[in-house]
Amino acid sequence: MRELRIIAELPGRATVPLTKKRKDAKASQLTCKQLIEAIGPLADMLQPAVAVPAAPETVCAPDGLELDSYLRILRWFLEDGETLRSVAFPYEVGTHNFAGVVPAILAKRVDATWDALAPGRGSAIVEKFASSTFVAVTDRRIVTANPGNLLRRGELGPIYSLDEVRNVRGRSARGVGVRPTIDVATDERDLHWMFPGVAAHEDIDSLAAVLSEASPQAVPAPATLEQLPAADS
């Protein structure tokens, strides 16, 4: 039912071979809607449909960004009784987009990524700055996704159990021009989420607090100076 509902709502997810031609997205959507109408009542008896979660108190997103589209898709991936606690749209810093980039250029890239998510921006701009990450923190997991892939195809990225979070380093003093970052160490990998200069510091701090409080093994580390040199924004 989850897959059918996502296909019915999102034209980019019409990849199930319900028709002979995969490009026939409208036919796939129609077929899915018909299947939902047929088996929906029985499915609801066994497992009631999930309501769209309310926007959490802790949100770190561009001004004016409409969360409903993201939450409408996220609901199909939430588990029974799972509570959404925070949503954020950081720039995920990794070796693929950090090597050889000076801090000033990186800071501008982070700002541009945030701006690309703002209402009214074209999809081509959003695709150009693909390092933007949708992050949803629940009382059980950290769910990530590429914003475009989530909205078009209902696809998620890596998911991390909060039981695997070992350390959370909140917004630290990184020098003038280097953007605030939250570092999250998990058993699988280390996450580095960078936020633009216009992001509210209290929202970033609230996100770090939610992660620390929800993760049983997390040890909040004191803010430290990053090894990056200072640079002008």
N, CA and C of each residue as an Amber inpcrd file, in Angstrom:
protein
   699
   0.8250000  -1.1980000   0.0000000   0.0000000   0.0000000   0.0000000
   0.8620000   1.2520000   0.0000000   1.9730000   1.2080000   0.7210000
   2.8530000   2.3730000   0.7430000   3.3750000   2.6680000  -0.6560000
   3.8560000   1.6450000  -1.3500000   4.4000000   1.8370000  -2.6910000
   3.3120000   2.3200000  -3.6490000   2.1180000   1.7450000  -3.5450000
   1.0260000   2.1650000  -4.4160000   0.6680000   3.6220000  -4.1880000
   0.6210000   4.0300000  -2.9190000   0.2480000   5.4140000  -2.6300000
   1.3160000   6.3880000  -3.1250000   2.5810000   6.0180000  -2.9810000
   3.6550000   6.8960000  -3.4570000   3.6070000   7.0320000  -4.9750000
   3.3860000   5.8990000  -5.6820000   3.2960000   5.9520000  -7.1360000
   2.1000000   6.7900000  -7.5650000   0.9860000   6.6220000  -6.8550000
  -0.2190000   7.3640000  -7.2040000  -0.0430000   8.8650000  -7.0140000
   0.7700000   9.2700000  -6.0370000   0.9540000  10.6870000  -5.7360000
   2.0990000  11.3180000  -6.5130000   3.1590000  10.5270000  -6.7890000
   4.3730000  11.0860000  -7.3750000   4.6330000  10.5020000  -8.7470000
   4.5530000  11.2960000  -9.8070000   4.7810000  10.7820000 -11.1550000
   6.1750000  10.2340000 -11.3590000   7.1660000  10.7220000 -10.6180000
   8.5220000  10.2300000 -10.7970000   8.7430000   8.8370000 -10.2650000
   7.8250000   8.3280000  -9.4660000   7.9860000   7.0100000  -8.8590000
   7.2530000   5.9290000  -9.6600000   6.7100000   6.2320000 -10.8240000
   5.9600000   5.2490000 -11.5990000   6.9050000   4.2830000 -12.2950000
   7.5750000   3.4370000 -11.5240000   8.5520000   2.5110000 -12.0820000
   8.1280000   1.0640000 -11.9610000   7.0310000   0.8000000 -11.2780000
   6.5360000  -0.5630000 -11.1920000   5.9800000  -0.9530000 -12.5550000
   6.3240000  -2.1420000 -13.0740000   5.8950000  -2.5230000 -14.4280000
   4.4130000  -2.8520000 -14.5000000   3.5770000  -1.8720000 -14.1910000
   2.1360000  -2.0680000 -14.2850000   1.6590000  -1.9080000 -15.7150000
   2.4600000  -1.2710000 -16.5390000   2.1580000  -1.1460000 -17.9510000
   3.3780000  -1.6000000 -18.7400000   3.2150000  -1.8130000 -20.0300000
   4.3150000  -2.2960000 -20.8550000   5.3850000  -1.2300000 -21.0350000
   4.9830000   0.0290000 -21.0350000   5.9270000   1.1170000 -21.2260000
   6.1160000   1.8690000 -19.9190000   7.3590000   1.9100000 -19.4290000
   7.6330000   2.5960000 -18.1690000   7.3560000   4.0820000 -18.2680000
   7.4630000   4.6260000 -19.4960000   7.2480000   6.0660000 -19.6520000
   5.7720000   6.4400000 -19.4890000   4.8970000   5.4450000 -19.5000000
   3.4750000   5.7250000 -19.3670000   3.1410000   5.9320000 -17.9020000
   3.6310000   7.0410000 -17.3410000   3.4650000   7.3000000 -15.9070000
   2.0060000   7.5040000 -15.5290000   1.2540000   8.1760000 -16.3870000
  -0.1440000   8.4350000 -16.0650000  -0.9350000   7.1350000 -15.9460000
  -0.6420000   6.1680000 -16.8450000  -1.3390000   4.8890000 -16.7790000
  -0.9870000   4.1500000 -15.5000000   0.2880000   4.2170000 -15.1000000
   0.7060000   3.5710000 -13.8620000   0.0190000   4.2000000 -12.6630000
  -0.0600000   5.5310000 -12.6660000  -0.7200000   6.2220000 -11.5570000
  -2.1930000   5.8430000 -11.4850000  -2.8580000   5.7860000 -12.6470000
  -4.2720000   5.4270000 -12.6700000  -4.4780000   4.0140000 -12.1540000
  -3.6030000   3.0850000 -12.5990000  -3.7150000   1.6990000 -12.1420000
  -3.5330000   1.6150000 -10.6330000  -2.5650000   2.3480000 -10.1040000
  -2.3150000   2.3320000  -8.6640000  -3.5190000   2.8880000  -7.8970000
  -4.1020000   3.9630000  -8.4090000  -5.2640000   4.5410000  -7.7360000
  -6.4250000   3.5510000  -7.7190000  -6.5770000   2.8130000  -8.8320000
  -7.6550000   1.8230000  -8.8930000  -7.4060000   0.6840000  -7.9140000
  -6.1420000   0.2580000  -7.8000000  -5.8080000  -0.7940000  -6.8460000
  -6.0360000  -0.3280000  -5.4120000  -5.6720000   0.9210000  -5.1440000
  -5.8800000   1.4590000  -3.8050000  -7.3700000   1.4780000  -3.4620000
  -8.2040000   1.8920000  -4.4240000  -9.6450000   1.9210000  -4.1830000
 -10.1850000   0.5190000  -3.9170000  -9.5850000  -0.4810000  -4.5900000
 -10.0910000  -1.8470000  -4.4620000  -9.6700000  -2.5000000  -3.1530000
  -8.4010000  -2.3460000  -2.7940000  -7.8970000  -3.0550000  -1.6120000
  -7.7020000  -2.1400000  -0.4180000  -7.9160000  -0.8270000  -0.6400000
  -7.7260000   0.1170000   0.4480000  -8.5420000  -0.1790000   1.6860000
  -9.8470000  -0.4300000   1.5600000 -10.6530000  -0.7060000   2.7600000
 -10.1390000  -1.8840000   3.5670000  -9.7120000  -2.9610000   2.8820000
  -9.1800000  -4.1150000   3.6020000  -7.8540000  -3.7610000   4.2710000
  -6.9990000  -3.0330000   3.5410000  -5.7150000  -2.6360000   4.1080000
  -5.8990000  -1.7510000   5.3310000  -6.8790000  -0.8530000   5.2850000
  -7.1220000   0.0390000   6.4170000  -7.6140000  -0.7270000   7.6400000
  -8.3290000  -1.8370000   7.4050000  -8.7730000  -2.6660000   8.5230000
  -7.5910000  -3.3330000   9.2060000  -6.6100000  -3.7570000   8.3920000
  -5.4400000  -4.4360000   8.9420000  -4.4170000  -3.4370000   9.4750000
  -4.2530000  -2.3180000   8.7500000  -3.2730000  -1.3030000   9.1360000
  -3.8070000   0.0550000   8.7170000  -4.3790000   0.8360000   9.6390000
  -4.9410000   2.1400000   9.2710000  -3.9110000   3.0340000   8.5880000
  -4.3970000   3.8370000   7.6550000  -3.5160000   4.7630000   6.9500000
  -2.8650000   5.7360000   7.9340000  -1.6290000   6.0810000   7.6390000
  -0.8700000   6.9650000   8.5220000  -1.2490000   8.4160000   8.2330000
  -1.5290000   9.1610000   9.2660000  -1.8490000  10.5780000   9.0970000
  -0.5720000  11.3730000   8.8490000  -0.7020000  12.4730000   8.1380000
   0.4540000  13.3340000   7.9000000   0.9050000  13.9100000   9.2330000
   2.1810000  13.7120000   9.6070000   2.6300000  14.2250000  10.9030000
   2.6350000  15.7470000  10.9210000   2.3700000  16.2970000  12.0760000
   2.4290000  17.7460000  12.2320000   3.8820000  18.2060000  12.1910000
   4.0950000  19.4140000  11.7280000   5.4480000  19.9570000  11.7090000
   5.9820000  20.0180000  13.1380000   7.1790000  19.5080000  13.3750000
   7.7270000  19.5100000  14.7360000   8.0970000  20.9180000  15.1870000
   8.3170000  21.0570000  16.4850000   8.7040000  22.3640000  17.0120000
  10.0870000  22.7760000  16.5220000  10.9730000  21.7940000  16.3540000
  12.3330000  22.0910000  15.9190000  12.4390000  21.9290000  14.4100000
  12.5370000  23.0380000  13.6920000  12.6610000  23.0380000  12.2390000
  13.7680000  24.0040000  11.8600000  14.6950000  23.5450000  11.0450000
  15.7600000  24.4070000  10.5290000  15.6810000  24.3520000   9.0020000
  14.9670000  25.3320000   8.4350000  14.6770000  25.3270000   7.0060000
  14.6180000  26.7620000   6.5020000  14.7440000  26.9640000   5.1810000
  14.6400000  28.3220000   4.6310000  13.2770000  28.9360000   4.9290000
  13.2350000  30.2390000   5.0930000  11.9840000  30.9400000   5.3460000
  11.0080000  30.7000000   4.2020000   9.7850000  30.3580000   4.5520000
   8.7550000  30.1650000   3.5370000   8.6970000  28.7840000   2.9370000
   9.6340000  27.9150000   3.2840000   9.6160000  26.5690000   2.7220000
   8.4070000  25.8030000   3.2460000   7.6170000  25.2440000   2.3460000
   6.4240000  24.4980000   2.7190000   6.8090000  23.0560000   3.0450000
   6.6290000  22.6760000   4.3080000   7.0240000  21.3320000   4.7460000
   5.9990000  20.2620000   4.4100000   4.7700000  20.6600000   4.1050000
   3.7060000  19.6780000   3.9430000   4.0400000  18.6450000   2.8710000
   4.6410000  19.0730000   1.7650000   4.9630000  18.1360000   0.6850000
   5.9400000  17.0700000   1.1610000   6.9100000  17.4680000   1.9960000
   7.8840000  16.5150000   2.5180000   7.2350000  15.5850000   3.5480000
   6.4210000  16.1500000   4.4160000   5.8060000  15.3440000   5.4720000
   4.7770000  14.3730000   4.9000000   4.1330000  14.7630000   3.8080000
   3.1280000  13.8990000   3.1910000   3.7530000  12.6090000   2.6720000
   4.9980000  12.6940000   2.1930000   5.6950000  11.5030000   1.7230000
   6.3660000  10.7700000   2.8800000   6.9250000  11.5170000   3.8160000
   7.6180000  10.9030000   4.9460000   6.6990000   9.9950000   5.7430000
   5.4240000  10.3290000   5.8200000   4.5020000   9.5500000   6.6610000
   4.4590000   8.0820000   6.2820000   4.6740000   7.7570000   4.9870000
   4.5810000   6.3620000   4.5630000   5.7740000   5.5530000   5.0300000
   6.7940000   6.2000000   5.5380000   7.9890000   5.4920000   6.0000000
   8.1040000   5.4480000   7.5180000   7.2120000   6.1520000   8.2130000
   7.2610000   6.1410000   9.6680000   6.6900000   4.8310000  10.2050000
   7.2740000   4.3490000  11.2740000   6.8150000   3.1170000  11.8890000
   5.6740000   3.3980000  12.8570000   4.9970000   2.3350000  13.2840000
   3.8900000   2.4930000  14.2280000   4.3680000   3.1970000  15.4970000
   3.6850000   4.2760000  15.8600000   4.0280000   4.9840000  17.0820000
   5.2590000   5.8540000  17.0030000   5.8950000   5.9330000  15.8550000
   7.1120000   6.7420000  15.7230000   6.7480000   8.2280000  15.6840000
   7.4880000   9.0350000  16.4350000   7.1810000  10.4570000  16.5730000
   8.2500000  11.3060000  15.9060000   7.8170000  12.2210000  15.0560000
   8.7350000  13.1490000  14.4010000   9.1000000  14.2610000  15.3650000
  10.4050000  14.4870000  15.5630000  10.8470000  15.4730000  16.5430000
  11.5480000  16.6810000  15.9200000  12.1290000  16.5080000  14.7340000
  12.8540000  17.6250000  14.1400000  13.0020000  17.4190000  12.6360000
  13.0530000  18.5270000  11.9040000  13.2890000  18.5100000  10.4630000
  14.3140000  19.5930000  10.1490000  15.2640000  19.2650000   9.2690000
  16.2950000  20.2390000   8.8950000  16.7330000  19.9900000   7.4560000
  17.3460000  21.0200000   6.8680000  17.8330000  20.9360000   5.4920000
  19.2850000  21.4090000   5.4370000  20.2110000  20.6440000   5.9900000
  21.6140000  21.0600000   5.9830000  22.3150000  20.7070000   4.6670000
  23.4840000  21.2450000   4.5250000  24.3940000  20.8530000   3.4560000
  25.2890000  19.7670000   4.0410000  25.2590000  18.5930000   3.4450000
  26.0530000  17.4930000   3.9920000  27.4640000  17.5380000   3.4190000
  28.4250000  17.7370000   4.2840000  29.8170000  17.8460000   3.8790000
  30.4350000  16.4540000   3.8660000  30.9700000  16.0700000   2.7190000
  31.6400000  14.7830000   2.5940000  32.9000000  14.9250000   1.7750000
  33.6360000  13.8460000   1.6340000  34.8930000  13.9000000   0.8880000
  34.6600000  14.2570000  -0.5750000  33.4680000  13.9080000  -1.1130000
  33.2040000  14.1600000  -2.5260000  33.0160000  15.6420000  -2.8270000
  32.6050000  16.4370000  -1.8320000  32.3510000  17.8470000  -2.1010000
  33.1710000  18.7810000  -1.2240000  34.1530000  18.2330000  -0.5340000
  34.9410000  19.0490000   0.3840000  36.4160000  19.1060000  -0.0020000
  36.9150000  18.0510000  -0.6140000  38.3430000  17.9810000  -0.9340000
  38.7450000  19.1410000  -1.8490000  39.7280000  19.8810000  -1.4180000
  40.2730000  20.9600000  -2.2290000  39.4490000  22.2390000  -2.2400000
  38.3610000  22.2940000  -1.4990000  37.5110000  23.4800000  -1.4780000
  37.9150000  24.3710000  -0.3160000  38.2500000  25.6100000  -0.6160000
  38.6460000  26.5360000   0.4430000  37.4000000  26.9430000   1.2240000
  37.5730000  27.3110000   2.4930000  36.4160000  27.6220000   3.3370000
  35.4850000  28.6830000   2.7620000  36.0290000  29.7280000   2.1540000
  35.1760000  30.7990000   1.6210000  34.2680000  30.2750000   0.5190000
  34.8010000  29.4250000  -0.3580000  33.9990000  28.8570000  -1.4410000
  32.9630000  27.8920000  -0.8760000  33.3770000  27.1060000   0.1070000
  32.4470000  26.1650000   0.7260000  31.2870000  26.9000000   1.3830000
  31.5910000  28.0140000   2.0580000  30.5490000  28.7880000   2.7260000
  29.5330000  29.3170000   1.7210000  30.0150000  29.8040000   0.5860000
  29.1140000  30.3140000  -0.4500000  28.2820000  29.1850000  -1.0450000
  28.8760000  28.0010000  -1.1660000  28.1490000  26.8540000  -1.6940000
  27.0210000  26.4550000  -0.7550000  27.3100000  26.4970000   0.5460000
  26.2820000  26.1590000   1.5350000  25.1230000  27.1460000   1.4500000
  25.4440000  28.4350000   1.3480000  24.4020000  29.4530000   1.2500000
  23.5700000  29.2700000  -0.0130000  24.2270000  28.9570000  -1.1310000
  23.5160000  28.7880000  -2.3970000  22.5970000  27.5740000  -2.3560000
  23.0420000  26.5090000  -1.6980000  22.2170000  25.3140000  -1.5790000
  20.9370000  25.6200000  -0.8120000  21.0610000  26.3600000   0.2590000
  19.9090000  26.7520000   1.0780000  18.9570000  27.6140000   0.2560000
  19.5240000  28.5890000  -0.4920000  18.7030000  29.4760000  -1.3090000
  17.9560000  28.7030000  -2.3870000  18.5720000  27.6370000  -2.9140000
  17.9420000  26.8650000  -3.9820000  16.6770000  26.1640000  -3.5180000
  16.5540000  25.9300000  -2.2140000  15.3700000  25.2640000  -1.6740000
  14.2080000  26.2170000  -1.4530000  14.4860000  27.5060000  -1.5010000
  13.4500000  28.4980000  -1.2110000  12.3330000  28.4230000  -2.2440000
  11.1120000  28.7630000  -1.8690000   9.9820000  28.7130000  -2.8060000
  10.2380000  29.5660000  -4.0420000   9.8220000  29.0360000  -5.1970000
   9.9520000  29.7750000  -6.4390000  11.2270000  29.5040000  -7.1980000
  12.1640000  28.7720000  -6.6030000  13.3960000  28.4630000  -7.3170000
  13.1590000  27.3100000  -8.2760000  13.7900000  27.3580000  -9.4390000
  13.6040000  26.3270000 -10.4480000  14.2460000  25.0150000 -10.0480000
  13.7000000  23.9200000 -10.5730000  14.2270000  22.5940000 -10.2480000
  15.6540000  22.4170000 -10.7310000  16.0200000  23.0930000 -11.8320000
  17.3800000  22.9720000 -12.3450000  18.3910000  23.5120000 -11.3500000
  18.0190000  24.5810000 -10.6610000  18.9140000  25.1520000  -9.6590000
  19.0680000  24.1910000  -8.4910000  17.9520000  23.6000000  -8.0770000
  18.0030000  22.6570000  -6.9670000  18.8840000  21.4710000  -7.3280000
  18.7660000  20.9810000  -8.5740000  19.5630000  19.8350000  -8.9870000
  21.0490000  20.1790000  -9.0320000  21.3790000  21.4110000  -9.3750000
  22.7810000  21.8150000  -9.4580000  23.4450000  21.7250000  -8.1070000
  22.7190000  22.0870000  -7.0420000  23.2580000  22.0360000  -5.6930000
  22.6750000  20.8090000  -4.9870000  23.1560000  19.6360000  -5.4090000
  22.5450000  18.3750000  -4.9660000  22.9830000  17.9480000  -3.5720000
  23.8510000  18.7240000  -2.9180000  24.3350000  18.3060000  -1.6090000
  23.3760000  18.6720000  -0.4830000  22.3000000  19.3500000  -0.8070000
  21.3000000  19.6380000   0.2150000  20.6790000  18.3260000   0.6690000
  20.4280000  18.2260000   1.9690000  19.9100000  16.9830000   2.5430000
  18.6730000  17.2600000   3.3780000  17.6510000  16.4370000   3.1780000
  16.4800000  16.4660000   4.0480000  16.7690000  15.5430000   5.2240000
  16.6540000  16.0780000   6.4330000  16.9230000  15.3060000   7.6490000
  15.6930000  15.3340000   8.5360000  15.2020000  14.1600000   8.8830000
  14.0860000  14.0430000   9.8140000  14.5430000  13.2090000  11.0010000
  14.4800000  13.7980000  12.1770000  14.8640000  13.0940000  13.4020000
  13.5960000  12.6840000  14.1330000  13.4470000  11.3910000  14.3750000
  12.3040000  10.8990000  15.1290000  12.7930000  10.4440000  16.5000000
  11.9120000   9.8290000  17.2580000  12.3220000   9.3100000  18.5570000
  13.0450000   7.9790000  18.4270000  13.2590000   7.5180000  17.1610000
  13.9360000   6.2440000  16.9400000  15.0840000   6.3160000  15.9410000
  14.9630000   7.2160000  14.9570000  15.8970000   7.1690000  13.8370000
  16.2520000   8.5630000  13.3290000  17.3050000   8.5790000  12.5280000
  17.6360000   9.7480000  11.7120000  17.3700000   9.3330000  10.2750000
  16.3890000   9.9510000   9.6500000  16.0140000   9.6260000   8.2740000
  16.5330000  10.7340000   7.3620000  17.2740000  10.3670000   6.3230000
  17.8060000  11.3660000   5.3990000  17.3190000  11.0760000   3.9850000
  17.3640000  12.1100000   3.1580000  16.9490000  11.9670000   1.7660000
  17.4360000  13.1540000   0.9660000  17.6160000  12.9520000  -0.3280000
  17.8100000  14.0730000  -1.2360000  16.4400000  14.7220000  -1.4240000
  16.2920000  16.0200000  -1.1670000  14.9680000  16.6520000  -1.2390000
  14.2420000  16.4010000  -2.5540000  14.9580000  16.5040000  -3.6740000
  14.3250000  16.2890000  -4.9690000  13.8600000  14.8620000  -5.1600000
  14.6980000  13.8950000  -4.7780000  14.3250000  12.4930000  -4.9150000
  13.1510000  12.1330000  -4.0180000  13.0910000  12.7620000  -2.8480000
  11.9810000  12.4880000  -1.9310000  10.6640000  12.9930000  -2.5070000
  10.6720000  14.2020000  -3.0590000   9.4370000  14.7940000  -3.5640000
   8.9820000  14.1860000  -4.8840000   9.9320000  13.7850000  -5.7330000
   9.5530000  13.2580000  -7.0420000   9.2890000  11.7580000  -7.0330000
  10.1160000  11.0240000  -6.2770000  10.0280000   9.5650000  -6.3570000
   9.7910000   8.8960000  -5.0010000   9.7300000   9.6740000  -3.9460000
   9.5140000   9.0820000  -2.6400000  10.6620000   8.2020000  -2.2000000
  11.8860000   8.5810000  -2.5490000  13.0600000   7.7730000  -2.2280000
  13.8090000   8.3640000  -1.0310000  14.2100000   7.5020000  -0.1250000
  14.9840000   7.9160000   1.0340000  16.4620000   7.6350000   0.8130000
  17.2860000   8.3210000   1.6020000  18.7130000   8.0530000   1.6310000
  19.0390000   7.1710000   2.8260000  20.2480000   7.2680000   3.3510000
  20.6270000   6.4610000   4.5230000  19.7560000   6.7590000   5.7350000
  19.4880000   5.7200000   6.5160000  18.7300000   5.8360000   7.7580000
  19.5990000   5.3170000   8.8910000  19.6610000   6.0520000   9.9950000
  20.5230000   5.6820000  11.1200000  19.6760000   5.5370000  12.3770000
  19.8290000   4.4230000  13.0310000  19.1500000   4.2310000  14.3050000
  19.7920000   5.1290000  15.3560000  18.9830000   5.7050000  16.2190000
  19.5370000   6.5510000  17.2740000  20.3860000   5.7390000  18.2440000
  20.1720000   4.4380000  18.2960000  21.0030000   3.5780000  19.1410000
  22.4470000   3.5290000  18.6490000  22.6630000   3.9050000  17.3820000
  23.9920000   3.8500000  16.7900000  24.7420000   5.1760000  16.9170000
  24.0650000   6.2130000  17.4170000  24.7020000   7.5290000  17.5500000
  25.5770000   7.5360000  18.7950000  26.8670000   7.7980000  18.6250000
  27.8150000   7.7620000  19.7390000  28.1510000   9.1550000  20.2620000
  28.0960000  10.1420000  19.3740000  28.5500000  11.4760000  19.7720000
  27.8410000  12.5290000  18.9370000  27.4720000  13.6280000  19.5730000
  26.8690000  14.7590000  18.8670000  27.6210000  16.0160000  19.2570000
  28.1980000  16.6700000  18.2900000  28.9130000  17.9280000  18.5410000
  28.0780000  19.0540000  17.9690000  27.6050000  19.9140000  18.8280000
  26.7490000  21.0060000  18.4000000  27.5090000  22.1030000  17.6940000
  26.8010000  23.1500000  17.3930000  27.3800000  24.2860000  16.6660000
  28.6320000  24.7800000  17.3790000  29.7400000  24.7700000  16.6660000
  31.0110000  25.1420000  17.2850000  31.5730000  26.4040000  16.6590000
  32.5020000  27.0240000  17.3720000  33.1690000  28.2300000  16.8750000
  34.1910000  27.8270000  15.8440000  33.9210000  28.1440000  14.5790000
  34.7820000  27.6630000  13.4990000  35.4940000  28.8050000  12.7660000
  35.4820000  29.9670000  13.3220000  36.1750000  31.0550000  12.6600000
  35.2280000  31.8640000  11.7900000  35.5680000  33.0860000  11.5450000
  34.7230000  33.9730000  10.7600000  34.6030000  33.4540000   9.3290000
  33.3870000  33.3630000   8.8350000  33.1670000  32.9670000   7.4490000
  32.9340000  31.4840000   7.2470000  33.2440000  30.6330000   8.2100000
  32.9790000  29.2110000   8.0950000  31.6230000  28.9370000   8.7200000
  30.7780000  28.2430000   8.0190000  29.3930000  28.0940000   8.4380000
  29.2370000  27.1260000   9.6210000  28.2260000  27.3590000  10.4790000
  28.0010000  26.4750000  11.6390000  27.6870000  25.0560000  11.1990000
  28.2240000  24.1110000  11.9570000  28.1140000  22.6970000  11.5960000
  27.7550000  21.8500000  12.8030000  26.9280000  20.8360000  12.5770000
  26.6500000  19.8140000  13.5770000  27.3370000  18.5330000  13.1220000
  28.1220000  17.9390000  13.9940000  28.8030000  16.6780000  13.7020000
  28.1290000  15.5610000  14.4890000  27.7590000  14.4960000  13.7820000
  27.1050000  13.3500000  14.4020000  27.9060000  12.1020000  14.0790000
  28.4630000  11.4600000  15.1050000  29.2440000  10.2380000  14.9230000
  28.3470000   9.0370000  15.1590000  28.2420000   8.1580000  14.1570000
  27.4600000   6.9290000  14.2860000  28.3740000   5.7290000  14.1110000
  27.8440000   4.5530000  14.3860000  28.6360000   3.3420000  14.2130000
  29.0210000   3.1270000  12.7590000  28.1780000   3.6150000  11.8440000
  28.4070000   3.3870000  10.4230000  29.3050000   4.4410000   9.7910000
  29.0500000   5.7180000  10.1050000  29.8180000   6.8050000   9.4930000
  29.6330000   8.0670000  10.3150000  30.4620000   9.0630000  10.0260000
  30.3600000  10.3630000  10.6720000  29.6360000  11.3220000   9.7310000
  28.6700000  12.0450000  10.2830000  27.8770000  12.9830000   9.5060000
  28.2850000  14.4040000   9.8520000  28.3990000  15.2440000   8.8330000
  28.7770000  16.6440000   9.0350000  27.7430000  17.5000000   8.3060000
  26.8820000  18.1310000   9.0750000  25.8120000  18.9470000   8.5020000
  26.1400000  20.4130000   8.6900000  26.2760000  21.1270000   7.5850000
  26.6340000  22.5410000   7.6170000  25.4250000  23.3870000   7.2430000
  25.2700000  24.5180000   7.9380000  24.1200000  25.3900000   7.7430000
  24.5760000  26.7670000   7.2670000  23.7240000  27.4670000   6.5150000
  24.1060000  28.7720000   5.9620000  24.1670000  29.8550000   7.0280000
  24.7050000  30.9890000   6.6450000  24.8430000  32.0840000   7.5930000
  23.5170000  32.6420000   8.0630000  22.4580000  32.5130000   7.2380000
  21.1590000  33.0870000   7.6100000  20.3470000  32.1530000   8.5020000
  20.7870000  30.9110000   8.6730000  20.0490000  29.9720000   9.5240000
  20.1080000  30.4360000  10.9800000  18.9760000  30.3310000  11.6600000
  18.9130000  30.7640000  13.0590000  19.7420000  29.8300000  13.9310000
  20.6480000  30.4010000  14.7240000  21.5080000  29.5870000  15.5800000
  20.7030000  28.7950000  16.6010000  19.5990000  29.3720000  17.0680000
  18.7930000  28.6450000  18.0480000  18.1560000  27.3990000  17.4370000
  17.8300000  27.4450000  16.1290000  17.2770000  26.2660000  15.4610000
  18.3360000  25.1760000  15.3140000  19.5550000  25.5920000  15.0010000
  20.6460000  24.6240000  14.8770000  20.9420000  23.9930000  16.2300000
  20.9780000  24.8090000  17.2650000  21.2330000  24.2960000  18.6100000
  20.1110000  23.3600000  19.0610000  18.8790000  23.6730000  18.6920000
  17.7540000  22.8210000  19.0720000  17.8570000  21.4640000  18.3950000
  18.2870000  21.4520000  17.1360000  18.4690000  20.1850000  16.4230000
  19.5230000  19.3300000  17.1080000  20.6410000  19.9410000  17.4740000
  21.6930000  19.1980000  18.1730000  21.1890000  18.6680000  19.5090000
  20.3800000  19.4670000  20.1980000  19.8450000  19.0400000  21.4930000
  18.9010000  17.8590000  21.3320000  18.0620000  17.9070000  20.3040000
  17.1350000  16.7990000  20.0520000  17.9120000  15.5180000  19.7880000
  18.9660000  15.6020000  18.9970000  19.7830000  14.4280000  18.6910000
  20.4310000  13.8700000  19.9550000  20.9630000  14.7430000  20.7680000
  21.6370000  14.2980000  21.9920000  20.6570000  13.6610000  22.9720000
  19.4760000  14.2840000  23.1040000  18.4990000  13.7730000  24.0550000
  17.8860000  12.4570000  23.5980000  17.7130000  12.3020000  22.2930000
  17.0390000  11.1130000  21.7810000  17.9690000   9.9190000  21.6230000
  19.2810000  10.1660000  21.6120000  20.2390000   9.0850000  21.3890000
  20.7630000   8.5770000  22.7270000  20.4610000   7.3290000  23.0960000
  20.8630000   6.8190000  24.4150000  22.3690000   6.7650000  24.6290000
  23.1500000   6.5930000  23.5490000  24.5990000   6.4770000  23.6880000
  25.3390000   7.7730000  23.3800000  24.6060000   8.7800000  22.9210000
  25.2720000  10.0040000  22.4860000  25.8900000  10.7410000  23.6520000
  27.0950000  11.2290000  23.4260000  27.7950000  12.0400000  24.4180000
  27.9980000  13.4180000  23.8070000  27.2900000  14.4350000  24.2590000
  27.4750000  15.7720000  23.7020000  28.8990000  16.2470000  23.9370000
  29.5980000  16.5350000  22.8590000  30.9810000  16.9930000  22.9750000
  31.0150000  18.5000000  23.0820000  31.9710000  19.0550000  23.7980000
  32.0670000  20.5110000  23.8990000  32.4380000  21.1200000  22.5590000
  31.9870000  22.3430000  22.3420000  32.3110000  23.0330000  21.1010000
  33.8050000  23.2740000  21.0340000  34.3810000  22.9700000  19.8860000
  35.8150000  23.1470000  19.7080000  36.0770000  23.8530000  18.4000000
  37.2490000  24.4020000  18.2690000  37.6230000  25.0550000  17.0320000
  37.8950000  24.0230000  15.9630000  37.2860000  24.2440000  14.7880000
  37.5220000  23.3420000  13.6630000  38.9040000  23.6220000  13.0960000
  39.4750000  22.5900000  12.4590000  40.8020000  22.7610000  11.9010000
  40.8130000  23.6430000  10.6640000  39.5980000  23.9940000  10.1560000
  39.5510000  24.8400000   8.9730000  40.0360000  26.2390000   9.3170000
  40.8020000  26.8890000   8.4220000  41.2420000  28.2610000   8.6660000
  40.0910000  29.2320000   8.4740000  40.2020000  30.3850000   9.0880000
  39.1670000  31.3980000   8.9450000  39.1790000  31.9320000   7.5310000
  37.9640000  32.3310000   7.0600000  37.8660000  32.8680000   5.7120000
  36.7160000  33.8560000   5.6730000  36.7780000  34.7840000   4.7180000
  35.7140000  35.7500000   4.5610000  34.5450000  35.0920000   3.8570000
  33.3160000  35.4100000   4.2490000  32.1200000  34.8480000   3.5970000
  31.8660000  35.5760000   2.2880000
